[in-house]
């Protein structure tokens, strides 16, 4: 039997199950066995071969199952269901599962999660359900989660973990080690210990390796280092990720407006942020916002409609340019055949430049100091590519229609539009960023409009002038 068709071991087989096929997707045979176990209510198999999966693997299984199977799986797993798996699925899937659960069960489950995971799940719920769930939590945990939920979305305060280790500066290394050994309420993993004053203001931090190297009688304030990269809780998560990248951080303290320690960001949080921001940039360049594969048809349609409407109006603008030269086109049909080439080449060239520019703005690689140099570079690239493709399309058009003059006109139009594409691809995102608009969302429509208008106008205008058509 082929490996991809092999069913997972039975419930009494203790071997680890490889749920993925060679293509990286969950095996269809595994999903079939899980579906059968759900239908048969085979709790033993589900707890042995689904309940023990890593949270990310369980998340992939949940997304691959049918809607009615997800709720049944969560019910059958009971206490064995890892609630952290809900942080690994699309928002629509997560809400579907959570909405089917009573608030009391959710409240019990979030108590076992890290605070950042709990916030990730609670933030999507209705305010009424969220308040009911929070009211059932212990006081300390409730206060921590309310504070995190009080910060704006996509900020460090929303992403942070509120579990951390903090000690006063007058403690010794021995006291700190004993405290960590005897305290059962510490984070599962951490790489730094923070130093605070009586008002919880951040004084510094100590890496665990320094603690291990120091003698037990050494005071904490003798070996701590000042925290140079404390992150304000209101800072955008993308800016926080850039700080992690710039200084190669594994974790960083998060402070409120009074410099008091309120949480910690870890590299685990930042990896998620980097992935989300990259996906967001790609989606926005396509004008689809925060759409997910699990969204409904109507939701997907609504999210795509606004920019399609904008694109419709810009398409009418391009059409109006063609309409100015309808007499020219009627007299020389070859123009109608060739003019899409000029616009298409310009649009593709502009998209290349725009993509590089938007990414440079997002990563802050472009600023006022190097913008001029990059603009000159892109203009030079546009000129060179324009000349290269002008020669190619000029030769093809001249031979195709046995008209050297027509080849020269389309070559000239190609150079003009490739230059316009290069400049539009970089200047439009810069201007949008300057005025506070997100260039990832807005640039594409305006850039393609520029290349269409310039391409059609230059080609048809030059033809009208040269051949004396009207």
RODO-2510 file (C-alpha; in nm, 4 decimals, decimal comma):
residues 470
     n   res          X          Y          Z
     1     x     0,0000     0,0000     0,0000
     2     x     0,1304     0,3480    -0,0855
     3     x     0,2567     0,5475     0,2125
     4     x     0,0078     0,8299     0,1581
     5     x    -0,2807     0,5825     0,1778
     6     x    -0,1708     0,4194     0,5018
     7     x    -0,4199     0,4653     0,7828
     8     x    -0,2928     0,5896     1,1185
     9     x    -0,2282     0,3315     1,3870
    10     x    -0,5124     0,2145     1,6046
    11     x    -0,5878     0,3601     1,9447
    12     x    -0,3751     0,1074     2,1275
    13     x    -0,0666     0,1908     1,9170
    14     x     0,1534     0,4337     2,1114
    15     x     0,3679     0,5434     1,8203
    16     x     0,3612     0,9081     1,7132
    17     x     0,1401     0,9701     1,4145
    18     x     0,2778     1,1647     1,1204
    19     x    -0,0333     1,3519     1,0110
    20     x     0,1282     1,5277     0,7142
    21     x     0,1796     1,4003     0,3615
    22     x     0,4724     1,4823     0,1368
    23     x     0,2992     1,7985     0,0185
    24     x     0,2824     1,9334     0,3754
    25     x    -0,0974     1,9029     0,3962
    26     x    -0,2815     1,6848     0,6463
    27     x    -0,3138     1,3332     0,5047
    28     x    -0,6550     1,2545     0,3607
    29     x    -0,6334     0,9057     0,5130
    30     x    -0,5763     1,0571     0,8569
    31     x    -0,8698     1,2956     0,8143
    32     x    -1,0883     1,0063     0,7003
    33     x    -0,9979     0,8050     1,0116
    34     x    -1,0606     1,1054     1,2379
    35     x    -1,3932     1,1698     1,0651
    36     x    -1,4914     0,8079     1,1150
    37     x    -1,3904     0,8239     1,4809
    38     x    -1,6024     1,1365     1,5283
    39     x    -1,8990     0,9663     1,3633
    40     x    -1,8496     0,6556     1,5798
    41     x    -1,7820     0,8731     1,8879
    42     x    -1,4565     0,6823     1,9376
    43     x    -1,3266     0,8910     2,2260
    44     x    -1,0305     0,6600     2,2923
    45     x    -0,8906     0,7026     1,9410
    46     x    -0,9531     1,0782     1,9334
    47     x    -0,7836     1,1399     2,2670
    48     x    -0,4874     0,9203     2,1734
    49     x    -0,4305     1,0456     1,8196
    50     x    -0,5838     1,3912     1,8090
    51     x    -0,5820     1,5186     2,1650
    52     x    -0,2074     1,4617     2,1975
    53     x    -0,1133     1,6597     1,8855
    54     x     0,0872     1,9801     1,9093
    55     x    -0,1353     2,2869     1,9099
    56     x    -0,0284     2,3862     1,5573
    57     x    -0,1004     2,0345     1,4263
    58     x    -0,4386     2,0315     1,5974
    59     x    -0,5087     2,3703     1,4396
    60     x    -0,4386     2,2299     1,0928
    61     x    -0,6676     1,9338     1,1604
    62     x    -0,9474     2,1641     1,2765
    63     x    -0,9222     2,3724     0,9600
    64     x    -0,9266     2,0623     0,7412
    65     x    -1,2394     1,9129     0,9038
    66     x    -1,5951     1,9930     0,8068
    67     x    -1,7804     2,2536     1,0115
    68     x    -2,0031     2,0064     1,1963
    69     x    -1,7054     1,7787     1,2670
    70     x    -1,5124     2,0539     1,4469
    71     x    -1,7759     2,1095     1,7143
    72     x    -1,8159     1,7336     1,7631
    73     x    -1,4382     1,6878     1,7958
    74     x    -1,4109     1,9588     2,0628
    75     x    -1,7007     1,8029     2,2531
    76     x    -1,5565     1,4497     2,2372
    77     x    -1,2068     1,5576     2,3404
    78     x    -1,3452     1,7378     2,6453
    79     x    -1,0665     1,8368     2,8834
    80     x    -0,8115     1,6866     2,6426
    81     x    -0,8802     1,9601     2,3858
    82     x    -0,5870     2,2016     2,3723
    83     x    -0,7485     2,5445     2,3650
    84     x    -0,4221     2,6976     2,2417
    85     x    -0,4915     2,5325     1,9046
    86     x    -0,7533     2,8040     1,8454
    87     x    -0,4708     3,0556     1,8070
    88     x    -0,3494     2,8572     1,5059
    89     x    -0,6705     2,8677     1,2989
    90     x    -0,8410     3,1334     1,0886
    91     x    -1,0604     3,3804     1,2712
    92     x    -1,3793     3,2440     1,1135
    93     x    -1,2990     2,8885     1,2285
    94     x    -1,2057     3,0102     1,5759
    95     x    -1,5300     3,2054     1,6185
    96     x    -1,7327     2,9120     1,4886
    97     x    -1,5841     2,6815     1,7524
    98     x    -1,5976     2,9321     2,0373
    99     x    -1,9560     3,0380     1,9608
   100     x    -2,0645     2,6752     1,9991
   101     x    -1,9140     2,6519     2,3482
   102     x    -2,0722     2,7781     2,6712
   103     x    -1,8965     3,0768     2,8272
   104     x    -1,8237     2,8814     3,1448
   105     x    -1,6226     2,6248     2,9466
   106     x    -1,4306     2,9032     2,7726
   107     x    -1,3563     3,0681     3,1080
   108     x    -1,2181     2,7431     3,2463
   109     x    -1,0067     2,6879     2,9365
   110     x    -0,8462     3,0315     2,9155
   111     x    -0,7185     2,9978     3,2712
   112     x    -0,4766     2,7316     3,1447
   113     x    -0,3485     2,9480     2,8573
   114     x    -0,0679     3,1993     2,8443
   115     x    -0,2106     3,5483     2,8712
   116     x    -0,1219     3,6395     2,5119
   117     x    -0,3079     3,3331     2,3815
   118     x    -0,6060     3,4096     2,6049
   119     x    -0,6224     3,7671     2,4733
   120     x    -0,5955     3,6396     2,1150
   121     x    -0,9081     3,4307     2,1663
   122     x    -1,1087     3,6766     2,3763
   123     x    -1,0526     3,9835     2,1597
   124     x    -1,2740     3,8498     1,8795
   125     x    -1,5736     3,7791     2,1032
   126     x    -1,8713     4,0068     2,1531
   127     x    -1,8290     4,2481     2,4423
   128     x    -2,1116     4,0853     2,6374
   129     x    -1,9628     3,7351     2,6102
   130     x    -1,6152     3,8660     2,6860
   131     x    -1,7325     4,0393     3,0038
   132     x    -1,9188     3,7279     3,1178
   133     x    -1,6093     3,5123     3,0664
   134     x    -1,3769     3,7587     3,2407
   135     x    -1,6146     3,7811     3,5378
   136     x    -1,5608     3,4083     3,6014
   137     x    -1,1811     3,4342     3,6175
   138     x    -0,9710     3,4840     3,9316
   139     x    -0,9218     3,8511     4,0189
   140     x    -0,5515     3,8769     3,9286
   141     x    -0,5922     3,7052     3,5945
   142     x    -0,9031     3,9086     3,5170
   143     x    -0,7184     4,2359     3,5805
   144     x    -0,4251     4,1299     3,3617
   145     x    -0,6439     4,0289     3,0714
   146     x    -0,8592     4,3429     3,0957
   147     x    -0,5466     4,5549     3,0857
   148     x    -0,4184     4,3787     2,7742
   149     x    -0,7575     4,3980     2,6045
   150     x    -0,7676     4,7684     2,6861
   151     x    -0,4781     4,8423     2,4530
   152     x    -0,5511     4,9055     2,0826
   153     x    -0,5403     4,6134     1,8423
   154     x    -0,2032     4,5317     1,6804
   155     x    -0,0063     4,7010     1,9574
   156     x     0,2603     4,5568     2,1854
   157     x     0,0124     4,5694     2,4755
   158     x    -0,2219     4,3320     2,2932
   159     x     0,0614     4,0952     2,1998
   160     x     0,2494     4,0840     2,5294
   161     x     0,2529     3,8092     2,7898
   162     x     0,1687     3,9294     3,1385
   163     x     0,3568     3,6359     3,2937
   164     x     0,7154     3,7335     3,3740
   165     x     0,9753     3,7160     3,6495
   166     x     1,0567     4,0430     3,8289
   167     x     1,2722     4,0947     4,1389
   168     x     1,3922     4,3974     4,3422
   169     x     1,7501     4,5232     4,2915
   170     x     1,8583     4,4535     4,6513
   171     x     1,8023     4,0788     4,6284
   172     x     2,0986     3,8494     4,5908
   173     x     2,1452     3,5930     4,3162
   174     x     2,0803     3,3194     4,5742
   175     x     1,7481     3,4738     4,6775
   176     x     1,6470     3,5045     4,3132
   177     x     1,7302     3,1416     4,2359
   178     x     1,5445     3,0189     4,5457
   179     x     1,2458     3,2333     4,4501
   180     x     1,2321     3,0780     4,1055
   181     x     1,2688     2,7254     4,2431
   182     x     0,9932     2,7652     4,5006
   183     x     0,7440     2,9683     4,2974
   184     x     0,5050     2,7489     4,1027
   185     x     0,3440     3,0433     3,9229
   186     x     0,6329     3,1298     3,6912
   187     x     0,6101     3,1361     3,3108
   188     x     0,6745     2,8026     3,1392
   189     x     0,9829     2,9442     2,9689
   190     x     1,1708     3,2728     2,9930
   191     x     1,5170     3,4054     2,9138
   192     x     1,5311     3,7229     3,1226
   193     x     1,4595     3,8379     3,4744
   194     x     1,3456     4,1971     3,5119
   195     x     1,4466     4,4313     3,7912
   196     x     1,1843     4,6686     3,9300
   197     x     1,1485     4,9290     4,2042
   198     x     0,8642     4,9271     4,4645
   199     x     0,6414     5,1155     4,2168
   200     x     0,6983     4,8437     3,9535
   201     x     0,9001     5,0821     3,7379
   202     x     1,1489     4,9008     3,5201
   203     x     1,5105     4,9428     3,6308
   204     x     1,6873     4,6809     3,4235
   205     x     1,7102     4,3172     3,3267
   206     x     1,9366     4,0160     3,3729
   207     x     1,9866     3,7313     3,1284
   208     x     1,9594     3,3875     3,2848
   209     x     2,3146     3,2959     3,1857
   210     x     2,4489     3,5836     3,4008
   211     x     2,2460     3,4550     3,6950
   212     x     2,4015     3,1096     3,6548
   213     x     2,7554     3,2476     3,6312
   214     x     2,7280     3,4780     3,9350
   215     x     2,7843     3,3774     4,2968
   216     x     2,4887     3,3426     4,5318
   217     x     2,5931     3,6444     4,7412
   218     x     2,6150     3,8863     4,4474
   219     x     2,3499     4,1608     4,4522
   220     x     2,1141     4,1826     4,1572
   221     x     2,1878     4,5510     4,0951
   222     x     2,5561     4,4634     4,0480
   223     x     2,4978     4,2377     3,7497
   224     x     2,1829     4,3793     3,5926
   225     x     2,2001     4,5863     3,2752
   226     x     1,9773     4,8775     3,1914
   227     x     1,6941     4,7826     2,9577
   228     x     1,7769     4,9819     2,6460
   229     x     1,4939     4,8445     2,4386
   230     x     1,1862     4,8638     2,6572
   231     x     0,8798     4,8715     2,4342
   232     x     0,5844     5,1029     2,5082
   233     x     0,2592     4,9093     2,5365
   234     x     0,0968     5,1391     2,2790
   235     x     0,3681     5,0839     2,0162
   236     x     0,2535     4,9243     1,6920
   237     x     0,3417     4,5555     1,6797
   238     x     0,5248     4,6001     1,3492
   239     x     0,7535     4,8622     1,5051
   240     x     0,8185     4,6250     1,7954
   241     x     0,9124     4,3520     1,5476
   242     x     1,1587     4,5873     1,3810
   243     x     1,3249     4,6525     1,7183
   244     x     1,3595     4,2772     1,7742
   245     x     1,5110     4,2394     1,4280
   246     x     1,7499     4,5320     1,4654
   247     x     1,8891     4,4303     1,8047
   248     x     1,8532     4,0494     1,7769
   249     x     1,6350     4,0293     2,0886
   250     x     1,4867     3,7139     2,2370
   251     x     1,2528     3,9049     2,4676
   252     x     1,1810     4,2646     2,5638
   253     x     1,0022     4,4362     2,8491
   254     x     0,6744     4,6144     2,7786
   255     x     0,6071     4,9275     2,9840
   256     x     0,3104     5,1595     3,0263
   257     x     0,3097     5,5391     3,0034
   258     x     0,4601     5,5620     3,3544
   259     x     0,7491     5,3260     3,2681
   260     x     0,5971     5,0528     3,4839
   261     x     0,6537     4,6935     3,3752
   262     x     0,3271     4,5439     3,2462
   263     x     0,4417     4,2520     3,0338
   264     x     0,7003     4,0963     2,8078
   265     x     0,7219     4,0334     2,4358
   266     x     0,9008     3,7150     2,3308
   267     x     1,0503     3,6044     2,0025
   268     x     0,7542     3,3634     1,9722
   269     x     0,5160     3,6607     1,9685
   270     x     0,7316     3,8460     1,7185
   271     x     0,7548     3,5550     1,4738
   272     x     0,3734     3,5542     1,4636
   273     x     0,3715     3,9312     1,4119
   274     x     0,6217     3,9137     1,1257
   275     x     0,4187     3,6432     0,9522
   276     x     0,0911     3,8311     0,9996
   277     x     0,2332     4,1630     0,8785
   278     x     0,3881     4,0002     0,5720
   279     x     0,0583     3,8303     0,4862
   280     x    -0,1267     4,1559     0,5485
   281     x     0,1013     4,3499     0,3124
   282     x     0,0549     4,0915     0,0366
   283     x    -0,3223     4,0875     0,0812
   284     x    -0,3460     4,4649     0,0847
   285     x    -0,1431     4,4960    -0,2331
   286     x    -0,4180     4,2899    -0,3935
   287     x    -0,6909     4,5019    -0,2355
   288     x    -0,8402     4,2174    -0,0293
   289     x    -0,7709     4,3423     0,3241
   290     x    -0,7672     4,0825     0,6022
   291     x    -0,9600     3,8184     0,4087
   292     x    -0,9119     3,4551     0,5132
   293     x    -0,9746     3,1295     0,3283
   294     x    -1,2397     3,0268     0,5770
   295     x    -1,4471     3,3433     0,5232
   296     x    -1,7945     3,3009     0,3771
   297     x    -1,8780     3,3869     0,0170
   298     x    -2,0717     3,7010     0,1150
   299     x    -1,7997     3,8197     0,3535
   300     x    -1,5340     3,7687     0,0878
   301     x    -1,7414     3,9522    -0,1710
   302     x    -1,7975     4,2487     0,0619
   303     x    -1,4276     4,2773     0,1449
   304     x    -1,3267     4,2895    -0,2211
   305     x    -1,5986     4,5231    -0,3475
   306     x    -1,4696     4,8675    -0,2323
   307     x    -1,1452     4,8642    -0,4283
   308     x    -1,3134     4,7040    -0,7269
   309     x    -1,5484     5,0043    -0,7316
   310     x    -1,2500     5,2403    -0,7209
   311     x    -1,0867     5,0391    -0,9980
   312     x    -1,4062     5,0692    -1,2043
   313     x    -1,3884     5,4480    -1,1933
   314     x    -1,0197     5,4493    -1,2881
   315     x    -1,1001     5,2099    -1,5743
   316     x    -1,3532     5,4646    -1,7040
   317     x    -1,0752     5,7247    -1,6903
   318     x    -0,8536     5,5047    -1,9074
   319     x    -1,1438     5,4384    -2,1419
   320     x    -1,2053     5,8107    -2,1760
   321     x    -0,8456     5,8560    -2,2956
   322     x    -0,9047     5,5953    -2,5675
   323     x    -1,2292     5,7702    -2,6561
   324     x    -1,0367     6,0878    -2,7364
   325     x    -0,8706     5,9032    -3,0216
   326     x    -1,1617     5,6965    -3,1549
   327     x    -1,1263     5,8586    -3,4980
   328     x    -0,7580     5,7708    -3,5108
   329     x    -0,8269     5,4082    -3,4199
   330     x    -1,0970     5,3787    -3,6867
   331     x    -0,8510     5,4924    -3,9533
   332     x    -0,5679     5,2681    -3,8374
   333     x    -0,6842     4,9404    -3,6814
   334     x    -0,3266     4,8369    -3,5989
   335     x    -0,3329     5,0900    -3,3133
   336     x    -0,6149     4,8971    -3,1419
   337     x    -0,4104     4,5787    -3,1717
   338     x    -0,0903     4,7263    -3,0282
   339     x    -0,2050     4,9730    -2,7609
   340     x    -0,2745     4,7080    -2,4888
   341     x     0,0937     4,6065    -2,5140
   342     x     0,2160     4,9495    -2,4082
   343     x    -0,0257     4,9706    -2,1137
   344     x     0,0385     4,6116    -2,0028
   345     x     0,4172     4,6458    -2,0034
   346     x     0,3940     4,9700    -1,8103
   347     x     0,1574     4,8164    -1,5566
   348     x     0,3876     4,5219    -1,4905
   349     x     0,6942     4,7441    -1,4584
   350     x     0,5100     4,9763    -1,2198
   351     x     0,3975     4,6813    -1,0064
   352     x     0,7587     4,5665    -0,9696
   353     x     0,8726     4,9109    -0,8550
   354     x     0,5695     4,9575    -0,6312
   355     x     0,6231     4,6229    -0,4562
   356     x     0,9840     4,7077    -0,3743
   357     x     0,8849     5,0552    -0,2539
   358     x     0,5968     4,9421    -0,0334
   359     x     0,8143     4,6776     0,1292
   360     x     1,0971     4,9284     0,1835
   361     x     0,8540     5,1675     0,3519
   362     x     0,7146     4,8886     0,5706
   363     x     1,0618     4,7841     0,6863
   364     x     1,1820     5,1457     0,7106
   365     x     1,4657     5,0797     0,4690
   366     x     1,3604     5,3927     0,2790
   367     x     1,3725     5,7363     0,4422
   368     x     1,4331     6,1004     0,3501
   369     x     1,8072     6,0402     0,3368
   370     x     1,8063     5,7746     0,0659
   371     x     1,4738     5,8418    -0,1100
   372     x     1,6340     6,0668    -0,3733
   373     x     1,8974     5,8073    -0,4582
   374     x     1,6366     5,5312    -0,4887
   375     x     1,4119     5,7469    -0,7076
   376     x     1,7041     5,8157    -0,9418
   377     x     1,7871     5,4453    -0,9489
   378     x     1,4312     5,3448    -1,0373
   379     x     1,4124     5,6136    -1,3055
   380     x     1,7355     5,4799    -1,4558
   381     x     1,6015     5,1242    -1,4459
   382     x     1,2833     5,2434    -1,6170
   383     x     1,4827     5,4171    -1,8885
   384     x     1,7064     5,1163    -1,9545
   385     x     1,4163     4,8698    -1,9599
   386     x     1,2196     5,1119    -2,1752
   387     x     1,4984     5,1279    -2,4333
   388     x     1,5432     4,7492    -2,4368
   389     x     1,1751     4,6713    -2,4818
   390     x     1,1263     4,9641    -2,7185
   391     x     1,3737     4,8032    -2,9590
   392     x     1,2035     4,4637    -2,9251
   393     x     0,8451     4,5828    -2,9676
   394     x     0,9453     4,8291    -3,2386
   395     x     1,1011     4,5547    -3,4480
   396     x     0,8084     4,3168    -3,3923
   397     x     0,5446     4,5810    -3,4730
   398     x     0,7329     4,7063    -3,7787
   399     x     0,7671     4,3569    -3,9240
   400     x     0,4165     4,2508    -3,8242
   401     x     0,2382     4,5407    -3,9947
   402     x     0,5110     4,6150    -4,2523
   403     x     0,5273     4,9698    -4,1179
   404     x     0,8572     5,1045    -3,9873
   405     x     0,7002     5,4301    -3,8709
   406     x     0,4457     5,2451    -3,6599
   407     x     0,7312     5,0493    -3,5016
   408     x     0,9054     5,3754    -3,4140
   409     x     0,5895     5,5211    -3,2584
   410     x     0,5207     5,2240    -3,0330
   411     x     0,8903     5,2168    -2,9366
   412     x     0,8728     5,5832    -2,8331
   413     x     0,5505     5,5241    -2,6391
   414     x     0,7121     5,2270    -2,4647
   415     x     1,0028     5,4408    -2,3402
   416     x     0,7652     5,7097    -2,2130
   417     x     0,5388     5,4639    -2,0324
   418     x     0,8220     5,2633    -1,8783
   419     x     0,9618     5,5867    -1,7363
   420     x     0,6165     5,6824    -1,6074
   421     x     0,5810     5,3336    -1,4572
   422     x     0,9113     5,3615    -1,2726
   423     x     0,8370     5,7058    -1,1332
   424     x     0,4722     5,6264    -1,0536
   425     x     0,5668     5,2998    -0,8858
   426     x     0,7882     5,4801    -0,6361
   427     x     0,6401     5,8298    -0,6057
   428     x     0,2780     5,7273    -0,5505
   429     x     0,3551     5,5024    -0,2476
   430     x     0,5832     5,7753    -0,1078
   431     x     0,3118     6,0407    -0,1421
   432     x     0,0464     5,8157     0,0111
   433     x     0,2776     5,7385     0,3022
   434     x     0,3519     6,1098     0,3421
   435     x    -0,0186     6,1900     0,3791
   436     x    -0,0816     5,9061     0,6234
   437     x    -0,2506     5,6601     0,3854
   438     x    -0,1403     5,2972     0,3764
   439     x     0,0538     5,2582     0,0498
   440     x     0,0020     4,8821     0,0562
   441     x    -0,3741     4,9318     0,0205
   442     x    -0,3954     5,2344    -0,2073
   443     x    -0,0970     5,2210    -0,4404
   444     x    -0,1956     4,9489    -0,6878
   445     x    -0,5100     5,1148    -0,8218
   446     x    -0,3464     5,4544    -0,8733
   447     x    -0,0233     5,3166    -1,0187
   448     x    -0,2002     5,1045    -1,2810
   449     x    -0,4203     5,4026    -1,3675
   450     x    -0,1106     5,6140    -1,4324
   451     x     0,0438     5,3544    -1,6628
   452     x    -0,2823     5,2975    -1,8499
   453     x    -0,3459     5,6681    -1,9035
   454     x     0,0122     5,7518    -1,9963
   455     x     0,0449     5,4411    -2,2154
   456     x    -0,2723     5,4992    -2,4142
   457     x    -0,2240     5,8745    -2,4429
   458     x     0,1403     5,8571    -2,5489
   459     x     0,0866     5,5824    -2,8087
   460     x    -0,2348     5,7150    -2,9599
   461     x    -0,1244     6,0740    -2,9305
   462     x     0,2064     6,0125    -3,1081
   463     x     0,0283     5,8136    -3,3810
   464     x    -0,2258     6,0915    -3,4342
   465     x     0,0481     6,3540    -3,4552
   466     x     0,2840     6,1552    -3,6774
   467     x     0,0332     6,0165    -3,9256
   468     x    -0,1849     6,3267    -3,9239
   469     x    -0,4919     6,1254    -3,8228
   470     x    -0,7979     6,2703    -3,6509
***
